[in-house]
Amino acid sequence: MKRGLRVLLFALLLILFAYPLLAESLVGKAVYVLLSTAVLLAGAYASSTTRRVLAVALLLAMPAMIARWSDLFVPTRPMLITAIALTMFLYTYIAVLVFRRVLYTEEVHTDEIYGGLAVYILMGFVWADACWLLETAAPGSFFTSGEGASQPIFTYYSFSTLMTVGYGDVRPIGALARSFATFEALGGIFFMAVFISRLVALVRR
């Protein structure tokens, strides 16, 4: 448990690196669904203090997995919207669990800093799903350089926005999309400047 958040961070980084490669085939997408769900549940286990909290994570993971599998084999727009929304809720729940674990710890160690960084990455995944959901429900909300709406595109866009890089090859066009971009950029800056800085100042090795 002491090193659980460290493992979660490295697993999230692995998913972030591997997904563009896995997204090229149906088998790769299926592997990604299994891998990402397992990592999120591991994060819930590392962060939960009661069985009830872990049970809620399992209850959220089950319909998310069913919807993602259904979208893989019977792709329809309503199923895709459902899959994205359920996955986004699952990522949000795990991010809140890890954040609470880190925020209310009595003594800060390096593992809590890894946990804070894991929350930052989870924020990127949540915003990626939010933008993907918006583009799927309201096509034309984003300019995607003719590549269409897909998870790799919006994961790339989300993290470039979160880190305020803003390459411009994918950009918001609609009013709501621009609001998403503004709040994500602000959230990324505030989180790193305030929360992570505080953890580093309080760390006890």
N, C-alpha and C positions, 0 to 999 in steps of 0.2 A: 504494500500500500504506500510505503514511503516514497517509492520511485515510480508510482503509477502515473503521475502527471508527466513525468519525464518521458515515459514510454508512449503516452498519448501524443505528446508533441511530435516525437519522431515518426510515429505512425501517420499522423496527419500530414507531415511533410512528405512522407513516402506516397501517400494518396495524391497529394498535389502534384508530385513529380510524375507519377505513373499514369494518371487518368488520361492525359492526351494520347498516350500510346494505347491504352486499353479501349478508348472510345472508337477505334477504327473498325471494330468487328462486333458482332452480336455476342460472341463468347466473351470478349473483353469487357463489354458492358455488363454482362452477367457477373463476371468476376468482380468488377468494381462495386456492384450493388452489394454483393456478399461481403467484400472487404470493408467497405465504408460502414456498413451496418455493424459488423463485428467491432470495428474500431470505436464507433460511437457508444456501443454497449459497454465496451471495456472502459471508456471514459466515464460512463455513468456509474460503473462499479467502483472505479477509483475515487469518485467524488461523493458517492452516496453515503449517508450516515445511517439510514434505516432501510429495511427491506421494502417499505412502501414506496420510497423514492425510486428504487431500482425497478419495482414492479410497474410504475408509471412509465419509465423508459421503455420497458418491454412492450407495454400496451401501445405506445406510440410507434415503436419500431415495426410491429407486426403489420398494421395496415399500410405503413409506408413501403415495406418490402413487397407486400402483395400488389400494391398499385404500381410499383416500379417494374415488377416482373410482368404484370399484365400489359404495361405499356411497351415492354420489350417485344412481346409476342403478338399482341393485338393493339398496335398503335393507333390511337384516336386522340383527337384534340381534348375532349373532356377527360379522358384517362390521363393524358400527359399533365393537364392542369392539376388534377387530383394528386398525381404522384409528386409533382414539384411542391405543392402546398404541404403535403404530409411530411416530405423530407425536410422542408424548411422548418416546420414545427419541431421535428426531432432534433435538428441541429441547434435550434434556439434553446430547447430544453436542456440539452447537454451543455451548451455554453453557459447557461444560468447555473447549472449544478457546479461546474468547475469554478465559475466566478465566485459563487458563494463559499465553496471550499477554500479558495485562496483568500477571499476577503475576510472571512471570520476565523482564520487560523490564529491560534494563540502565539505561535512562534514561527517566524518566516525562515524557511530554509531555501536552498537552491531549487528544490522540487517545486515550491510555490511559484518561483519565477518562471520555471518551465510551464507551469499551469497557466500563468498569466499570458505567456506567449501562445499557448494552445487556444486560449479564449480569443486572442487576436485573429488567429487563423480561422477559428470557427465563425467569427464575425464575417470574415471574407466569404465563407461558404454560404452563410445565411443571406447576405446581400446578393450573392450570385444567384441563388434560387429566387430571391424576390424580383430581381431584374428579369430573369428568365421567365418567371411567371407573368410579369407585366407584359413582356413582349409576346408571349404566347396568347394571352387574353386580349391584348390590344396591339396587334401587329403594326409596326411602324413607329413604336415608341423609341426605338434605338436604331442608329445607323450601324450596320455590321459589315460593311465593305463587301456586300453581296454574298457573305458566307452563310447567311440564314441564322435562325435562333437555335442554339444548342448549348448544352452545359459547358463544354470546354471554352466556347466563346465568352460566355458570361462569367465563368470562373476567372478567366484571364482579365476581363474588363473589371470585375469586382476588386481584384487585388491591386491592379494598377490604380484604381480610384482610391482604395483604402490607403495606399501608400502615397497618394497624390502625385503619381507619376504622369498619368494622363497622356498616353501616346497619341490619342486622337483617331486611331484606326477604327475603334468602336466608341461611339459617343451617344449621349442621350439627345433625343429630339423633342419628345413630348414633354409637357409641363410636369407631369408626375415623375417621369424618368429623370428629369433634371433635379427635382426635389430629392429623389433617391440618391443621386450622385452627391448632392450637397451634404446631406445628412451622413452618408457613408464616409466622405472625406473628413468631416468634422469629428465623427466618432473615432476614426483611426488616429487622428492627431491627438485628441483629448485622451484617448486610452493610453497611448504610448507616453505622452508627456506627463500625465498625472499618475495613472495607476501603476505602470511598470516602474516609473521612477521611484515611487513610494516603496514598492517591494524591494528594489535594489538597495535603497537606503536602510531598510529594516532587516536585510538578510542576516541570518546567523548560520554559519557553516557548521 
